[in-house]
Amino acid sequence: MLSIGRKAAQQVARKAIPLSTKSKTFESIHTTSQSEQMPKGEVFQKQPVKVRMEEGQTYNWCACGLSKKQPFCDGSHKNSRKGIVPIHFVPGATKEYELCNFNIGF
């Protein structure tokens, strides 16, 4: 199990999730308690997965690693005691994206 501090987890999250709207990658990212979560999700896959996403549609990225619909959330985190919630985001353009499947519970 990976164990790092909260500050380190936030730095990893900033690098893993593009927050800049200058690049038009994502228009918005919203999490309910992203900064409070500690890395403790399951590793689903160590390579990114390519997914075609539509501009303006909200997607829920799985942060717990338990979803059967990777890389997206299917609600499996609700049946675990991990306290990890998905990361909600809206792509700024319709195209193929690479999403991380190394779910460590941001």
C-alpha positions, -999 to +999 in steps of 0.1 A: +000+000+000+012+035-009+015+058+021+024+095+016+015+127+034-014+150+025+008+177+010+026+152-012-007+137-023-019+172-033+013+178-053+008+145-071-029+154-078-019+187-093+006+170-117-018+142-126-049+163-133-045+193-156-062+222-140-052+249-165-081+262-186-054+278-209-049+243-224-086+238-228-081+202-215-107+205-188-132+233-183-138+224-147-129+199-120-150+195-089-144+171-059-163+170-027-133+163-005-102+158-028-078+176-005-089+156+026-084+122+010-053+102+016-038+078-011-053+045-002-072+033-033-066+000-052-042-001-082-064-010-111-038-007-139-004+010-141-009+024-177-033+052-188-064+043-208-075+061-239-111+073-238-131+095-262-150+121-242-176+147-252-172+184-246-195+197-219-205+162-205-197+156-168-175+125-161-167+108-128-132+095-126-128+065-103-103+073-075-108+042-055-098+016-081-128-006-073-151+004-103-160-023-129-163+006-154-127+019-152-116+046-156-150+059-146-169+055-113-197+030-110-204+037-073-183+008-059-166+031-035-199+033-016-196-004-006-160+001+008-148+017+039-121+037+022-139+070+022-128+078-013-150+097-037-148+101-075-133+132-092-159+150-113-147+168-144-160+183-177-137+181-208-133+213-227-132+196-261-146+164-277-116+142-284-097+112-271-080+116-237-056+095-217-068+089-181-048+075-153-058+041-140-033+041-111-060+049-086-045+059-053-074+078-038-069+115-044 
